[in-house]
Amino acid sequence: MPHVEIMSAQSGPKQYVHPHERKAGPWDDYELRECGNCLERAEQIKANPKLVEAIAKHHESKAKEHRKLAEGMKVHMKRGMVSEKAMDKAARG
């Protein structure tokens, strides 16, 4: 049986860089179309104050959950059960 290397989307010489991270392009037509759709939708969302308020409350409750999880992890961090790499990643957000 011949040997065939399996390639994933993450393998290969170049990894995908999101359009907003490419300061000088190049951008494909579908990326420009999708980014335009996102901007349009953001304007529609901002035009609904009740929705914006609900989004803010939702994110506040999620932040409380994350703070609670972080408090629970402090014990594990002190015991050395969390790697330095994971602690750095968690600190960056």
NORDA-V435285 format. One record per pair of residues at least 24 apart in sequence whose C-alpha atoms are under 7 Angstrom apart, sorted by the first residue. I is the first residue (numbers start at 0). J is the second residue. Records with the same first field share a line. If there is no record, write none. Layout:
I = J + J
This chain:
none
